[in-house]
Amino acid sequence: MNPYVLDFSNIDKSDLPLVGGKGANLGKLSKINDIMCSRRFLYNY
C-alpha cells in the first residue's frame, strides 16, 4: 500500500503524530467488533 494511504485497521494510538486525533480514534473504532463500519482508508499528505 502507498505510504500515504493507511488502512484504519492498521492505525493505533502510537500513530497519533502521523494521523492526528480523529484518525487515531477512527482506527481504534474500526477494531471494535460490535461496531459495523465499511473498510476505510486515511490519506495522509
DADAJO-V270961 format. One line per field, one symbol per residue. phi: phi as a letter, one per 30 degrees, with the letter a starting at -180 (. if undefined). psi: psi as a letter, one per 20 degrees, with the letter a starting at -180 (. if undefined). Layout:
phi=???
psi=???
This chain:
phi=.edcccdedccbdddeddciddddddddddcdddcdbddbbcccb
psi=qpiippphijpahijghgirgggghhgghiiphippqrpqqpoo.
